[in-house]
Amino acid sequence: MISDFIVQHPCGPFFSLSDAKYDKAVEKFPSLSSSDDLNYVQNSATAGINVGVEGYFNNEVILSQFERLFQLVSFKQDFEGHQFEV
């Protein structure tokens, strides 16, 4: 099962960072490199689980996924200079 974010922007419908931008994000937010019950798609906030085997998409998991998205989004060139309020 996949949980993803779709962004309505010319950069594409699905959110991800380049390797260089992701490395900068990890420098600022070391928690991005920590492992948890979710399998994140490389350089993104897209997460997957194997149903019945591991993890669940409960409220806590979805909130942590949003937190990860908002940590990453400021490093996306197309969104630089924007202010996000959570």
C-alpha positions in Angstrom: 0.0 0.0 0.0 1.3 3.5 -0.9 0.7 6.8 0.7 1.7 9.7 -1.5 1.4 13.5 -1.9 0.3 15.0 -5.2 1.4 18.5 -5.9 -0.3 20.7 -8.5 2.8 22.3 -9.9 4.6 22.2 -13.3 7.6 20.4 -11.7 5.5 17.3 -11.7 2.6 15.6 -9.9 4.7 13.7 -7.3 7.1 15.2 -4.9 10.8 14.2 -4.7 14.2 15.8 -4.4 17.5 15.3 -6.3 20.2 13.4 -4.4 22.2 16.7 -3.8 19.1 18.5 -2.4 18.2 15.5 -0.2 21.7 15.4 1.3 21.3 19.1 2.2 17.9 18.4 3.8 19.4 15.5 5.8 22.1 17.9 7.1 19.5 20.2 8.4 17.0 17.5 9.5 19.0 14.4 10.5 15.7 12.6 11.4 15.1 12.2 7.7 17.8 9.5 7.6 16.4 7.6 10.6 14.5 4.4 9.9 11.0 3.6 11.1 8.2 1.3 10.1 7.7 3.0 6.7 9.5 2.3 3.5 10.1 5.7 2.0 10.7 6.1 -1.8 14.1 7.5 -2.2 14.4 11.3 -1.6 10.6 11.8 -1.0 7.8 11.7 1.5 6.1 8.8 -0.4 5.8 5.9 1.9 4.8 2.2 1.4 3.9 -0.7 3.7 3.3 -4.3 3.1 -0.3 -4.8 4.3 -0.6 -7.4 7.0 3.1 -7.6 7.5 4.4 -4.3 8.8 3.2 -0.9 9.9 -0.1 0.8 9.4 -1.2 4.2 8.0 -2.7 5.5 11.3 -2.9 9.1 12.3 0.5 9.2 13.9 2.1 7.8 10.7 0.3 10.2 8.4 1.3 13.1 10.6 5.0 12.0 10.6 4.7 11.7 6.8 3.4 15.3 6.5 6.3 16.5 8.8 8.8 14.8 6.5 7.1 16.5 3.5 7.3 19.9 5.0 11.0 19.3 6.0 11.8 18.3 2.4 9.7 20.9 0.5 11.9 23.9 1.4 14.8 22.2 -0.4 12.9 21.8 -3.7 14.0 24.6 -6.1 10.5 25.2 -7.4 9.3 25.9 -3.9 12.2 28.0 -2.5 11.2 31.3 -1.0 7.7 30.1 -0.2 6.4 30.1 3.4 4.5 27.1 4.6 2.4 27.3 7.7 1.5 24.1 9.5 
